[in-house]
Amino acid sequence: MTWTPDDMPDQTGRTAVVTGPTAGGLGYFTALELLRHGARVVLAGRSADKLDEAAVALLREVPGGKVERLVLDLTSLAAVRAAAAQAADLGAIDLLVNNAGVMATAYSRTVDGLEVQLATNHFGPFLLTGLLLPQLAAAGDARVVTVSSLMHRMARSAPLGDARTTPTSYGAVGTWQVYSQTKLANLLFTYELDRRLRAAGSPVTALAAHPGIATTRLMRNGPLERIPLGRPVVETAMRAVFQTPAAGAWPTLMAATADVPGGTFTGPSRLGEWAGPAQVVRSTGRSHSTADQGALWELSERTVGLTYP
Ligand SMILES: NC(=O)c1ccc[n+]([C@@H]2O[C@H](COP(=O)([O-])OP(=O)(O)OC[C@H]3O[C@@H](n4cnc5c(N)ncnc54)[C@H](OP(=O)(O)O)[C@@H]3O)[C@@H](O)[C@H]2O)c1
């Protein structure tokens, strides 16, 4: 079975928090379809200006839609806590989409001393999810959808080391390896979260999605930042070959709204999962390692200072 937004049920009365909703990206198109189907959508991103820009564009597409803004910087554990405190006013949350991410950035550490890709793509979302869990549970049948990548297949191991230590190699290859590890972490997190929620008797489920390859601005925060003059050429070539960001959001939207159980992973159905309508897909054996899932969970709890569920 494949899935497109035509299959999405009405979302009226539901509240969705979507991280990383910058115009042109997957989060924006995820928010757009949820809005078109009646949801109240909370745009959660690190730049107030970009949130305003996205909100204006969304309301142009869906006049009268319910759009709210939440400033959230995933590179700071204190900022994540502050954003979650702000989000308390939202009441019950039916859907949290952990979409925000960076890819193959130059080496840097966050204010908490964490490697920036691991902080943005895993530890920040881990903390945010835990802090919002009571509001998700209050919704009755809420979902947490985390956006992974085909690149999870390239991870040689789970990121179980101390993210505060400086790596021995973080060149062109090293940064992609860390990105792959963060995308593996998204799956290890999802499967462990879903299992722990079941064990705790929680009504919340956790699912994951990958977009295939979509022409967003993801490269700009990473590889293309280092070659600004080459950016137009690379982006034009990518637009010719890969799928649109609107279609790249379909697997996320399927995981968020289709009749599929917790622990489901969705992705595109064509061209080796690079493009096409969404469907249920498989992740690597490594992502199903319960030992790695448990170890990453415990490391994450220690790193962010929050134990849940
Ligand atoms: N595009 C693809 O082909 C592809 C493939 C596989 C997986 N993915 C995944 O899809 C997700 C969305 O990426 P995209 O392609 O849509 O790229 P994008 O257009 O660059 O969107 C990424 C979003 O994350 C936000 N973000 C980055 N750092 C943040 C932080 N510290 N705090 C809060 N928000 C932050 C960005 O905000 P700013 O605008 O402020 O930078 C932006 O809104 C990512 O998780 C990525 O790994 C994408």
The ligand as a Tripos MOL2 file, in Angstrom:
@<TRIPOS>MOLECULE
LIG
   48    52     1     0     0
SMALL
NO_CHARGES

@<TRIPOS>ATOM
      1 N1         16.4140   16.6830    2.3610 N.am      1 LIG1
      2 C1         16.7150   15.4060    2.3200 C.2       1 LIG1
      3 O1         16.9500   14.8180    1.2480 O.2       1 LIG1
      4 C2         16.7740   14.5940    3.5780 C.ar      1 LIG1
      5 C3         17.1390   13.2490    3.4660 C.ar      1 LIG1
      6 C4         17.1370   12.4760    4.6140 C.ar      1 LIG1
      7 C5         16.7840   13.0120    5.8240 C.ar      1 LIG1
      8 N2         16.4510   14.3430    5.9100 N.ar      1 LIG1
      9 C6         16.1000   14.8690    7.2400 C.3       1 LIG1
     10 O2         14.9670   15.7030    7.0990 O.3       1 LIG1
     11 C7         14.9430   16.6380    8.1710 C.3       1 LIG1
     12 C8         14.5960   18.0210    7.6130 C.3       1 LIG1
     13 O3         15.6300   18.4340    6.7550 O.3       1 LIG1
     14 P1         15.3890   19.3070    5.4430 P.3       1 LIG1
     15 O4         15.9190   18.5130    4.3190 O.co2     1 LIG1
     16 O5         14.0230   19.8220    5.3860 O.co2     1 LIG1
     17 O6         16.4460   20.4910    5.6730 O.3       1 LIG1
     18 P2         16.2260   22.0400    5.9900 P.3       1 LIG1
     19 O7         15.4000   22.6550    4.9460 O.co2     1 LIG1
     20 O8         17.6070   22.5530    6.2420 O.co2     1 LIG1
     21 O9         15.4100   22.0060    7.3400 O.3       1 LIG1
     22 C9         16.0330   21.7170    8.5570 C.3       1 LIG1
     23 C10        15.3100   22.4640    9.6310 C.3       1 LIG1
     24 O10        15.9610   22.1950   10.9000 O.3       1 LIG1
     25 C11        16.1600   23.4360   11.5350 C.3       1 LIG1
     26 N3         17.2390   23.4170   12.4990 N.ar      1 LIG1
     27 C12        18.5560   23.2470   12.2710 C.ar      1 LIG1
     28 N4         19.2400   23.3630   13.4070 N.ar      1 LIG1
     29 C13        18.3330   23.6250   14.3800 C.ar      1 LIG1
     30 C14        18.4150   23.8660   15.7610 C.ar      1 LIG1
     31 N5         19.5880   23.9200   16.3990 N.pl3     1 LIG1
     32 N6         17.2820   24.0980   16.4580 N.ar      1 LIG1
     33 C15        16.0870   24.0850   15.8350 C.ar      1 LIG1
     34 N7         15.9430   23.8830   14.5250 N.ar      1 LIG1
     35 C16        17.0570   23.6540   13.8070 C.ar      1 LIG1
     36 C17        16.4460   24.3940   10.3900 C.3       1 LIG1
     37 O11        16.3450   25.7190   10.8290 O.3       1 LIG1
     38 P3         17.1450   26.8960   10.0570 P.3       1 LIG1
     39 O12        16.3290   27.2220    8.8470 O.co2     1 LIG1
     40 O13        17.1520   27.9920   11.0750 O.co2     1 LIG1
     41 O14        18.4990   26.3710    9.7230 O.co2     1 LIG1
     42 C18        15.3620   23.9820    9.4300 C.3       1 LIG1
     43 O15        14.1350   24.5460    9.7920 O.3       1 LIG1
     44 C19        16.3090   16.5400    8.8520 C.3       1 LIG1
     45 O16        16.1680   15.8200   10.0550 O.3       1 LIG1
     46 C20        17.1450   15.7480    7.8670 C.3       1 LIG1
     47 O17        18.1550   14.9860    8.4990 O.3       1 LIG1
     48 C21        16.4460   15.1400    4.8090 C.ar      1 LIG1
@<TRIPOS>BOND
     1     1     2 1
     2     2     3 2
     3     2     4 1
     4     4     5 ar
     5     4    48 ar
     6     5     6 ar
     7     6     7 ar
     8     7     8 ar
     9     8     9 1
    10     8    48 ar
    11     9    10 1
    12     9    46 1
    13    10    11 1
    14    11    12 1
    15    11    44 1
    16    12    13 1
    17    13    14 1
    18    14    15 2
    19    14    16 1
    20    14    17 1
    21    17    18 1
    22    18    19 2
    23    18    20 1
    24    18    21 1
    25    21    22 1
    26    22    23 1
    27    23    24 1
    28    23    42 1
    29    24    25 1
    30    25    26 1
    31    25    36 1
    32    26    27 ar
    33    26    35 ar
    34    27    28 ar
    35    28    29 ar
    36    29    30 ar
    37    29    35 ar
    38    30    31 1
    39    30    32 ar
    40    32    33 ar
    41    33    34 ar
    42    34    35 ar
    43    36    37 1
    44    36    42 1
    45    37    38 1
    46    38    39 2
    47    38    40 1
    48    38    41 1
    49    42    43 1
    50    44    45 1
    51    44    46 1
    52    46    47 1
@<TRIPOS>SUBSTRUCTURE
     1 LIG1         1 GROUP 0 **** ****
